[in-house]
Amino acid sequence: MKRIANILEIIFLLIMILLCVLVFMAGRGNVPYVFGYRVLQVVTDSMQPTIPSQTCIIIKKAEKEDIKVGDIITFVSESPEIKGFLNTHRVHEMHYDEATGEPYYITIGDASSEPDPYFVDYEQVVGTYVGELPFGELLFKAIRFLGDQVNYFVVVMLPLFLCFMSYIRQLFKALFGREEDANE
């Protein structure tokens, strides 16, 4: 029974370390995929009323044959105003490059009457919209708070370090305690 408890403690510690890494990466703007899904926050009104500003959305990786006109996609923008940043808009038109046969998309924000002036290659697509994350705004407030190095250290790393030291102490106690029992 004690062995199972030790294994569960190690699993708990590994999960805590993984969560710390995920929170740290999210605070730095590098949100990883978890089981093919990713959580992002919409920061503009371009998708109103479908997706209001500050809404947290869930996207999933998508194969090019799964993307259709009318789908909402998140992509790396080529627009000079936000070049290199993620943008979430609806697929307005879909075309194929004559030379390569690869799809590209004309997108539009739901709040706009005109399509975006830049097309989107499939390689720029990060994922397709799945839905909104309930209480997502609170999650992103927490992530922004933990994105500050001092806050992250005090709230996450210091308690994790103390737990880790406690596990190390228990490990040494268990190892040295067994040696004393064997000597008697």
Secondary structure as a PSIPRED ss2 file (coil, helix, strand):
# PSIPRED VFORMAT (PSIPRED V4.0)

   1 M C   1.000  0.000  0.000
   2 K H   0.000  1.000  0.000
   3 R H   0.000  1.000  0.000
   4 I H   0.000  1.000  0.000
   5 A H   0.000  1.000  0.000
   6 N H   0.000  1.000  0.000
   7 I H   0.000  1.000  0.000
   8 L H   0.000  1.000  0.000
   9 E H   0.000  1.000  0.000
  10 I H   0.000  1.000  0.000
  11 I H   0.000  1.000  0.000
  12 F H   0.000  1.000  0.000
  13 L H   0.000  1.000  0.000
  14 L H   0.000  1.000  0.000
  15 I H   0.000  1.000  0.000
  16 M H   0.000  1.000  0.000
  17 I H   0.000  1.000  0.000
  18 L H   0.000  1.000  0.000
  19 L H   0.000  1.000  0.000
  20 C H   0.000  1.000  0.000
  21 V H   0.000  1.000  0.000
  22 L H   0.000  1.000  0.000
  23 V H   0.000  1.000  0.000
  24 F H   0.000  1.000  0.000
  25 M H   0.000  1.000  0.000
  26 A H   0.000  1.000  0.000
  27 G H   0.000  1.000  0.000
  28 R C   1.000  0.000  0.000
  29 G C   1.000  0.000  0.000
  30 N C   1.000  0.000  0.000
  31 V C   1.000  0.000  0.000
  32 P C   1.000  0.000  0.000
  33 Y C   1.000  0.000  0.000
  34 V E   0.000  0.000  1.000
  35 F C   1.000  0.000  0.000
  36 G C   1.000  0.000  0.000
  37 Y E   0.000  0.000  1.000
  38 R E   0.000  0.000  1.000
  39 V E   0.000  0.000  1.000
  40 L E   0.000  0.000  1.000
  41 Q E   0.000  0.000  1.000
  42 V C   1.000  0.000  0.000
  43 V C   1.000  0.000  0.000
  44 T C   1.000  0.000  0.000
  45 D C   1.000  0.000  0.000
  46 S C   1.000  0.000  0.000
  47 M C   1.000  0.000  0.000
  48 Q C   1.000  0.000  0.000
  49 P C   1.000  0.000  0.000
  50 T C   1.000  0.000  0.000
  51 I C   1.000  0.000  0.000
  52 P C   1.000  0.000  0.000
  53 S C   1.000  0.000  0.000
  54 Q C   1.000  0.000  0.000
  55 T C   1.000  0.000  0.000
  56 C E   0.000  0.000  1.000
  57 I E   0.000  0.000  1.000
  58 I E   0.000  0.000  1.000
  59 I E   0.000  0.000  1.000
  60 K E   0.000  0.000  1.000
  61 K C   1.000  0.000  0.000
  62 A C   1.000  0.000  0.000
  63 E C   1.000  0.000  0.000
  64 K H   0.000  1.000  0.000
  65 E H   0.000  1.000  0.000
  66 D H   0.000  1.000  0.000
  67 I C   1.000  0.000  0.000
  68 K C   1.000  0.000  0.000
  69 V C   1.000  0.000  0.000
  70 G C   1.000  0.000  0.000
  71 D C   1.000  0.000  0.000
  72 I E   0.000  0.000  1.000
  73 I E   0.000  0.000  1.000
  74 T E   0.000  0.000  1.000
  75 F E   0.000  0.000  1.000
  76 V E   0.000  0.000  1.000
  77 S C   1.000  0.000  0.000
  78 E C   1.000  0.000  0.000
  79 S C   1.000  0.000  0.000
  80 P C   1.000  0.000  0.000
  81 E C   1.000  0.000  0.000
  82 I C   1.000  0.000  0.000
  83 K C   1.000  0.000  0.000
  84 G C   1.000  0.000  0.000
  85 F C   1.000  0.000  0.000
  86 L E   0.000  0.000  1.000
  87 N E   0.000  0.000  1.000
  88 T E   0.000  0.000  1.000
  89 H E   0.000  0.000  1.000
  90 R E   0.000  0.000  1.000
  91 V E   0.000  0.000  1.000
  92 H E   0.000  0.000  1.000
  93 E E   0.000  0.000  1.000
  94 M E   0.000  0.000  1.000
  95 H E   0.000  0.000  1.000
  96 Y E   0.000  0.000  1.000
  97 D C   1.000  0.000  0.000
  98 E C   1.000  0.000  0.000
  99 A C   1.000  0.000  0.000
 100 T C   1.000  0.000  0.000
 101 G C   1.000  0.000  0.000
 102 E C   1.000  0.000  0.000
 103 P E   0.000  0.000  1.000
 104 Y E   0.000  0.000  1.000
 105 Y E   0.000  0.000  1.000
 106 I E   0.000  0.000  1.000
 107 T E   0.000  0.000  1.000
 108 I E   0.000  0.000  1.000
 109 G C   1.000  0.000  0.000
 110 D C   1.000  0.000  0.000
 111 A C   1.000  0.000  0.000
 112 S C   1.000  0.000  0.000
 113 S C   1.000  0.000  0.000
 114 E C   1.000  0.000  0.000
 115 P C   1.000  0.000  0.000
 116 D C   1.000  0.000  0.000
 117 P C   1.000  0.000  0.000
 118 Y C   1.000  0.000  0.000
 119 F C   1.000  0.000  0.000
 120 V E   0.000  0.000  1.000
 121 D E   0.000  0.000  1.000
 122 Y H   0.000  1.000  0.000
 123 E H   0.000  1.000  0.000
 124 Q H   0.000  1.000  0.000
 125 V E   0.000  0.000  1.000
 126 V E   0.000  0.000  1.000
 127 G E   0.000  0.000  1.000
 128 T E   0.000  0.000  1.000
 129 Y E   0.000  0.000  1.000
 130 V E   0.000  0.000  1.000
 131 G E   0.000  0.000  1.000
 132 E E   0.000  0.000  1.000
 133 L C   1.000  0.000  0.000
 134 P C   1.000  0.000  0.000
 135 F C   1.000  0.000  0.000
 136 G H   0.000  1.000  0.000
 137 E H   0.000  1.000  0.000
 138 L H   0.000  1.000  0.000
 139 L H   0.000  1.000  0.000
 140 F H   0.000  1.000  0.000
 141 K H   0.000  1.000  0.000
 142 A H   0.000  1.000  0.000
 143 I H   0.000  1.000  0.000
 144 R H   0.000  1.000  0.000
 145 F H   0.000  1.000  0.000
 146 L H   0.000  1.000  0.000
 147 G H   0.000  1.000  0.000
 148 D C   1.000  0.000  0.000
 149 Q H   0.000  1.000  0.000
 150 V H   0.000  1.000  0.000
 151 N H   0.000  1.000  0.000
 152 Y H   0.000  1.000  0.000
 153 F H   0.000  1.000  0.000
 154 V H   0.000  1.000  0.000
 155 V H   0.000  1.000  0.000
 156 V H   0.000  1.000  0.000
 157 M H   0.000  1.000  0.000
 158 L H   0.000  1.000  0.000
 159 P H   0.000  1.000  0.000
 160 L H   0.000  1.000  0.000
 161 F H   0.000  1.000  0.000
 162 L H   0.000  1.000  0.000
 163 C H   0.000  1.000  0.000
 164 F H   0.000  1.000  0.000
 165 M H   0.000  1.000  0.000
 166 S H   0.000  1.000  0.000
 167 Y H   0.000  1.000  0.000
 168 I H   0.000  1.000  0.000
 169 R H   0.000  1.000  0.000
 170 Q H   0.000  1.000  0.000
 171 L H   0.000  1.000  0.000
 172 F H   0.000  1.000  0.000
 173 K H   0.000  1.000  0.000
 174 A H   0.000  1.000  0.000
 175 L H   0.000  1.000  0.000
 176 F H   0.000  1.000  0.000
 177 G H   0.000  1.000  0.000
 178 R H   0.000  1.000  0.000
 179 E H   0.000  1.000  0.000
 180 E H   0.000  1.000  0.000
 181 D H   0.000  1.000  0.000
 182 A H   0.000  1.000  0.000
 183 N H   0.000  1.000  0.000
 184 E C   1.000  0.000  0.000
